Structures are given as structure tokens and as C-alpha cells.
Amino acid sequence: MTTTAYGPLAGVRVLELAGLGPAPMASLLLSELGADVVRVDRPTPSPVSDFLERGRRSVVVDLKHPDGAETVLRLAEQADILIEGYRPGVAERLGIGPAEVHARNPRLVYGRMTGWGQQGPRADTAGHDINYISLTGALGAIGRADGPPQVPLNLLGDFGGGSLYLVAGVLAALHHARGTGEGQTVDAAIVDGVTHLAAMIWAERHHDGWSDDRGSNLLDTGAPFYDVYRTSDGGWMSVGALEPQFYTLFVELLGAAEWAQGQHDRAAWPRMREAFAARFASRPRADWEAVFDGTDACVAPVLSWSEALRDPHMAARNAHATVDGAAVPAPAPRFSLTTTRAAGPRTPPGTHNREVLEDWAVRGAPDLLAGGAVVQRPPTG
């Protein structure tokens, strides 16, 4: 795999200590934006596959070897950013924590990705996306008034409050480092990121009486003009007709113009919802797509993953790419002057041992390759 310069981050070197979930997603995004990302894999592959590892070069380092930590530190000497997703204290015990790395490379940005953060009563305990977002209040706010909280896959915690905040943090710190010569540590915690993502809701709670009662507010299915409705063939349509001009057009096209007045009359919302549901249930989804297509009524079909691949708008945006014969998301966002590309296939761990050490001009590369810390033929599977 070549290291041809692509994207606005061309020339930025990122050292990724292999993990799962939000840290690999952050590295994938940095790679697609043009950074040269090198993943440090373990000699023993993880039993859990993480297909977010595609598109990066791989070096296998045995951190239990006497020279394992030294190998990572020499790689870090040549990097701009380091990303790790270990539990608090693990990197320090391995001898590759922020203090050790900054002693070798004071300009480096050390990005740490965790669920709970580096300190706090839960910091040392295990958890997953669903646990992290439950503590922030976000999970408790998602769902209908008469049902349990609804789990938003692992998009909100791992990737929204995790990966994206890590990327924003390390790039901001890199800007600072390039201006001052001072690297620093970025503590990216999912609980912090998800809390910050909900800034608008927290403001609504203070200024506009947003209720803690799930399914009773404007954007949580409480309002009948911001909800999903089932069609006669079992499909679904989404409605987001918030502004009065969009709402008026929505009820007209739906054939429910009698509801044009009193949009925000909460006492009428239950009857309004019943009327909207009855109208949508009278025709198949394709019919309603045709009715609302190209209008400002803020109505769209609820598509499956497979349908999203075929949607004309998504296709026009080239929202998906193909890697190894399979559809993957195309890089986002888009830039007017620089090029991004979908990350290539995942290569076997250790494929680029010699290439990376030589390309990054790592000190004593021949000795590191010969000494056993860099594993030449790691087991597969």
C-alpha cells in the first residue's frame, strides 16, 4: 500500500495503538482526510473483528518483549498524533503513557479515547456505548412516552460523542502544537462528548421547558408533526414539518388540510396524530414518496441500509464507495481544493513492519526488526 498524499491532512503522521470501536473510527476518519496512519497491532489478533481497521499500514509489536515499549516510543518520535483506547493506567503500565511519549517527542498530541474518561468513580470499570449514553441522560430521552428508552445503535456514544470529539480534540491540539511546539494530552470521554452533543436540549430545558418525560417534547415524538408513520404496505415515512410554512404544506399534501390551524395546540395533538396516522396508513409508501418528492413539506421515506444504496439523492452525492466488493461509506465531509478517498482494504497485521520503520526513519530500525519486538510473522485468524 502506497502513502500517496491525499486530503487536507497530507503529511500528518498518526500512530494508532490498535483497539476497538471509537478509536479505530477516529483513525479511519483521519486516514480518509489524508493522514498517514500506522496501526500498532498485537501479536495475538483480537477475537473480535473490527472492520474499521481498513486503509492503514500495520506494524506488529510485542509489548511484552523487553524492547516492545521502546519500539513504540521510537515510532512516536516520528509521529504528530498518537491515539489509544486503553483503560486508564494501561498505557502507563506498558511504559508508553503520555509522560514517556512526551519525553521523546514534546510536540506530539496524545489522544486518549475512553467511555468514562480518565478519572471519576467509574473510570476503571468496563462499559459499552449503551452504558455511557445512559449516564448522560441521552438514552433516557430517546423513545416514546408509552415505551422504554430506545437504543440508537452505537452511533450516538461510540462514534458521535466518542470518535468525532477525539478527532476534533487531536486536530485542535495539533494546531496548537504547530504554533507553539507544545504537545498535550487529549482526554476524549464518550460521556463528555454525548453530554456536549446535547447542548441544544440542555438549553431547551432551561429556556423552553423541555420535559424529562420521554416522548412529550417537540423533537422526541411528542409532536405529531415530528414523527414517523406507517404506510399501508408496512413501510414508514418520516415527518419533520416544524416551521409553519412547511407544516401547512405538509397537511395540504397529506390530505389533512383541516389541521392547518392549531399546529402547537398540545391538547389537540392526540387527535392530530390519529388523523395523520390514518392518512398515511391509507396508501403504500411509494405513493407517499411521489406525493412529497421535491416539496418543502419535510417528509422523507424511512429507508433500510440496502435501500439507501439505491436512493437517487444518496447516489448523486456518491455517499457510498466500494472496497473489496462491498459498500462502505464514502469520506465526509467534502473539500473544494483537496481530495479525500475511501480507505482501502484491511491488510493483515504486520504487513508493513519494515516499510513503516524505514519510511518513518525510525531510529535503529534494523535492530528493532532483528530483535524480536517487531513480530515478523504474527499468527492469523
C-alpha positions in Angstrom: 0.0 0.0 0.0 1.4 3.4 -1.0 1.3 6.6 1.0 0.3 8.9 -1.8 -0.6 12.3 -0.4 -4.4 12.8 -0.2 -6.6 15.3 1.6 -6.1 18.3 3.9 -4.2 16.2 6.4 -1.5 15.1 4.0 1.8 15.0 5.8 0.3 14.4 9.2 1.6 11.2 10.9 -0.7 9.3 13.2 0.3 6.3 15.4 -2.7 4.2 16.4 -2.5 1.7 19.2 -4.9 -1.0 18.0 -8.3 -1.2 19.8 -12.0 -1.5 19.0 -14.8 0.9 18.1 -14.4 4.6 18.6 -10.6 4.9 18.4 -10.3 2.9 15.1 -13.2 5.0 13.7 -11.3 8.2 14.6 -8.2 6.8 12.9 -10.2 5.8 9.8 -11.5 9.4 9.5 -8.0 10.8 9.9 -6.7 8.4 7.3 -9.5 9.3 4.8 -8.7 13.0 5.4 -5.2 12.3 4.2 -3.1 11.5 7.3 -0.5 8.7 7.2 -1.9 6.4 9.9 0.1 3.5 11.2 -1.7 0.9 13.4 0.4 -0.9 16.0 -1.2 -4.4 16.2 -0.7 -7.0 18.9 1.0 -10.3 18.1 -2.2 -12.2 19.0 -5.2 -10.9 17.0 -8.3 -9.8 18.8 -11.1 -12.4 18.9 -13.5 -9.6 17.9 -13.2 -8.4 14.3 -13.3 -4.6 13.8 -13.7 -3.8 10.1 -13.0 -0.1 10.8 -9.3 -1.0 10.6 -9.1 -0.8 6.8 -6.9 1.6 4.9 -3.9 1.8 7.3 -0.5 0.3 7.4 0.2 -2.2 10.2 3.2 -2.9 12.4 3.0 -5.8 14.9 4.8 -5.0 18.2 5.0 -7.4 21.1 4.6 -5.0 24.1 5.6 -7.8 26.5 9.0 -8.0 24.8 11.8 -6.1 26.6 12.1 -3.8 23.6 8.4 -3.6 22.9 7.7 -0.2 24.6 11.0 1.2 23.2 9.8 0.3 19.7 6.5 2.2 20.2 8.4 5.2 21.7 10.7 5.3 18.6 7.7 5.3 16.3 6.1 8.0 18.4 9.2 10.1 18.0 8.3 10.4 14.3 4.5 10.9 14.8 2.4 14.0 15.1 -0.5 12.3 16.9 -0.9 9.1 18.9 -4.3 7.5 19.6 -5.0 4.9 22.2 -8.2 3.5 23.6 -7.0 1.6 26.7 -8.5 1.8 30.1 -6.9 4.5 32.3 -3.5 3.5 33.5 -2.8 0.7 31.0 -0.6 2.7 28.7 1.4 3.9 31.7 1.9 0.3 32.9 3.1 -0.6 29.5 5.6 2.2 29.5 4.0 4.2 26.6 1.9 6.7 28.5 1.9 10.4 27.9 4.9 11.2 30.1 7.1 8.6 28.4 6.0 9.7 24.9 6.3 13.4 25.5 9.8 12.9 26.9 10.7 11.6 23.5 8.5 13.9 21.4 7.3 17.1 23.2 5.3 18.2 20.1 3.2 15.1 19.9 -0.6 15.1 20.6 -1.6 12.2 22.7 -5.2 11.3 22.1 -7.0 9.1 24.7 -10.4 7.5 23.9 -12.4 6.1 26.7 -16.1 5.7 27.7 -16.0 7.1 31.2 -12.9 9.3 31.0 -9.5 9.2 32.7 -10.9 9.9 36.2 -14.1 9.6 38.1 -15.8 6.8 40.1 -16.4 4.7 37.0 -13.2 5.3 35.2 -11.6 1.9 35.9 -14.8 -0.1 35.1 -15.9 -1.7 31.8 -18.7 -0.4 29.8 -20.1 0.0 26.3 -22.0 2.6 24.3 -25.3 1.8 25.9 -23.9 2.3 29.4 -22.2 5.6 28.6 -25.2 7.3 26.9 -27.5 6.1 29.7 -25.4 8.0 32.3 -25.7 11.3 30.3 -29.5 11.5 30.2 -29.5 11.0 26.4 -30.7 7.4 26.3 -33.5 8.1 28.8 -34.7 10.9 26.5 -35.0 8.7 23.3 -38.2 6.8 22.9 -42.0 7.1 23.1 -44.0 8.2 26.1 -45.5 4.8 26.5 -42.4 2.7 25.9 -38.9 2.1 27.1 -35.8 4.0 26.1 -34.8 3.2 22.5 -31.2 2.3 21.8 -29.7 4.3 18.9 -27.3 1.5 17.8 -23.9 2.6 18.9 -23.9 5.7 16.7 -24.6 8.3 19.5 -22.0 7.2 22.0 -19.1 5.4 20.4 -19.0 7.5 17.2 -20.9 10.7 17.8 -19.7 11.5 21.3 -16.5 9.5 21.0 -14.7 9.3 17.7 -15.7 12.7 16.4 -14.8 14.5 19.6 -11.5 12.7 19.7 -10.8 13.8 16.1 -11.8 17.4 16.9 -9.6 17.4 20.0 -6.5 16.0 18.5 -6.7 18.3 15.4 -7.2 21.3 17.7 -4.2 20.3 19.8 -2.2 19.7 16.7 -2.9 23.2 15.6 -1.7 24.4 19.0 1.4 22.2 18.8 2.4 23.5 15.4 2.1 27.1 16.6 3.9 26.7 20.0 5.9 23.5 19.8 3.9 22.1 22.8 2.2 18.8 22.5 -0.5 17.8 25.0 -2.8 15.0 26.1 -6.5 15.0 24.9 -8.9 13.2 27.2 -11.8 12.3 25.0 -14.6 10.6 27.0 -17.8 9.4 25.5 -19.8 10.7 28.5 -18.4 14.1 27.9 -18.9 14.1 24.2 -22.5 12.9 24.3 -23.3 15.5 27.0 -21.9 18.2 24.8 -23.8 16.9 21.8 -27.0 17.6 23.8 -26.2 21.3 24.3 -29.3 22.3 22.5 -31.5 20.1 24.6 -29.9 21.4 27.8 -30.6 24.9 26.6 -34.3 24.0 25.8 -34.6 22.5 29.4 -33.6 25.9 30.8 -35.4 28.3 28.5 -38.3 26.5 26.9 -39.5 24.0 29.5 -38.2 20.8 27.8 -39.5 18.0 30.0 -37.7 15.0 31.3 -40.8 12.9 30.4 -39.8 10.9 27.4 -41.9 11.3 24.3 -43.6 14.6 25.4 -41.4 17.2 23.7 -41.1 18.7 20.2 -38.3 16.5 18.9 -38.8 13.2 20.7 -42.0 12.1 19.0 -44.1 14.2 21.4 -45.2 16.4 18.5 -47.3 14.6 15.7 -45.6 16.7 13.0 -42.2 15.4 14.1 -42.6 11.6 14.0 -42.7 8.5 11.8 -45.9 7.0 10.3 -46.6 3.5 8.9 -47.9 3.2 5.4 -50.4 0.6 4.1 -47.6 -1.7 2.8 -45.7 -1.7 6.1 -43.3 1.0 5.1 -42.6 4.1 7.1 -42.5 7.9 6.3 -40.7 10.5 8.4 -42.2 13.9 9.1 -40.3 16.9 10.3 -42.7 19.7 9.5 -41.6 22.1 12.3 -41.9 25.5 10.7 -45.4 26.8 10.0 -44.9 27.2 6.2 -43.6 23.6 6.0 -46.4 22.3 8.3 -49.1 24.0 6.2 -47.7 22.4 3.0 -47.4 19.0 4.8 -51.1 18.8 5.9 -52.2 20.0 2.5 -50.3 17.3 0.6 -51.3 14.7 3.2 -55.0 15.5 2.5 -55.5 16.7 6.1 -55.9 20.4 5.5 -58.5 20.6 8.3 -55.4 20.5 10.6 -53.8 23.6 9.1 -54.7 25.6 12.2 -53.6 24.9 15.7 -50.3 23.3 15.0 -49.0 23.9 18.5 -52.2 23.2 20.4 -51.0 20.4 22.6 -54.5 19.4 23.7 -55.2 18.6 20.0 -52.0 16.6 19.4 -53.5 13.2 20.2 -56.4 13.6 17.7 -54.0 15.2 15.2 -51.7 12.2 15.4 -54.6 9.8 14.8 -55.6 11.7 11.7 -52.1 11.8 10.3 -51.6 8.0 11.0 -54.9 7.2 9.3 -54.0 9.1 6.2 -50.5 7.5 5.9 -52.0 4.1 6.5 -54.3 4.5 3.5 -51.6 4.3 0.9 -48.3 2.5 0.2 -45.0 4.1 0.9 -44.2 4.6 -2.8 -47.4 6.6 -3.3 -46.5 9.0 -0.4 -42.9 9.3 -1.8 -44.3 10.5 -5.0 -46.7 12.9 -3.3 -43.9 14.6 -1.2 -40.9 14.3 -3.5 -39.4 17.6 -4.4 -41.6 19.6 -1.9 -40.7 21.6 1.2 -43.1 19.6 3.4 -40.1 18.0 5.2 -41.3 14.4 4.6 -39.0 11.5 3.5 -39.2 7.7 3.4 -37.5 5.7 6.1 -35.0 3.6 4.1 -33.2 0.4 5.0 -29.4 0.2 4.6 -29.9 -1.6 1.3 -32.4 1.0 0.0 -30.1 3.8 1.0 -27.6 2.5 -1.5 -30.1 2.8 -4.3 -31.6 6.2 -3.3 -31.2 8.7 -6.1 -30.1 11.5 -3.8 -27.6 9.3 -2.0 -26.3 8.1 -5.3 -26.0 11.6 -6.7 -23.9 12.5 -3.6 -21.7 9.5 -4.1 -22.4 8.8 -0.4 -21.0 5.2 -0.7 -17.9 3.7 -2.1 -16.9 0.1 -2.8 -14.0 -1.6 -1.0 -13.3 -5.3 -1.5 -16.5 -5.6 -3.4 -18.6 -4.3 -0.5 -20.3 -1.0 0.0 -18.7 1.4 2.6 -19.4 5.0 3.5 -17.6 7.5 1.4 -15.4 10.0 3.2 -17.1 13.1 4.7 -17.1 16.0 4.7 -16.1 17.1 1.2 -13.5 19.7 0.3 -13.2 22.1 -2.6 -9.4 22.0 -3.0 -8.2 18.8 -1.5 -9.1 15.2 -2.3 -10.3 12.5 0.1 -10.7 8.8 -0.7 -12.4 5.9 0.9 -9.9 3.9 2.9 -8.7 0.7 1.2 -9.0 -2.8 2.4 -7.7 -4.0 5.8 -4.3 -5.6 5.4 -3.0 -8.4 7.6 -1.3 -7.3 10.8 2.4 -6.8 10.3 2.2 -6.3 6.6 4.2 -3.1 6.7 6.7 -3.7 9.5 9.9 -3.0 7.5 8.2 -0.4 5.2 7.0 1.7 8.1 10.2 1.7 10.1 12.2 2.6 7.1 9.7 5.1 5.7 9.4 6.9 9.1 13.2 6.7 9.5 12.8 5.1 12.9 16.0 5.1 14.9 17.7 1.7 14.9 15.1 0.1 12.6 17.4 -2.8 11.6 18.0 -3.7 15.2 14.3 -3.4 16.1 13.4 -5.7 13.2 16.0 -8.2 14.2 15.5 -8.1 17.9 12.0 -9.7 18.2 9.9 -6.9 19.5 8.6 -6.3 15.9 6.9 -9.6 15.1 7.7 -10.7 11.6 5.0 -13.3 11.1 2.2 -12.8 13.5 -0.4 -15.5 13.7 -3.6 -15.1 11.7 -7.2 -15.8 12.4 
